[in-house]
Amino acid sequence: MIGNILVGLVALIHCYIVYLEMVLWDTPSGHKAFRMTPEFASASKVLAANQGLYNGFLAAGLAWGLYLGAGGFQLKMFFLLCVAIAGLYGAATVGRKILFIQTVPAVLAIIALWLGL
């Protein structure tokens, strides 16, 4: 139960990231969230939308795993590992904050699922 709640939380975080990257990127809210200038946001908005789409696939995979219930264990673990690895890469290349937004929740969900919580 706790594991599935955490999986749902990770999926919701990624839905919000999709919204930030695909909808809010080139707005004052997006500029503030990603600490970027309007010029950079405008020049990179197509790349950000592509990145947002990939985050949407992660959220969809987690939702699919939740839909399958106990039979979705491997699917949930796969997508959580993808999220954790992407978060590690983002933390190493973009900023440490990503570690706490993506990796930590994913790792907590992995642990909870693994322990059957």
C-alpha angles and dihedrals in degrees: 000000000000090000092054092047089053091047088053090049091052089049091050091048088055092048088055090048088052089053092048094048100039103034111018100035096102097039131088089259091054092046090053096044093051097031095235138137122253088245093055092045092052093048094048103037095106091052090047092051089052090050090048090054091055090051087052090056089054091051091047092051091051091048090050090052090050091049090055091054115198089356089062096063095110092044092051091048092049094051093042089053089050090052092047093049093046088050092051091050091047091049091051096046107028112019144319092247089076089063090064096040098048115009102044096051091045093050091048090052091048091052093046092049092045091052091046094241 
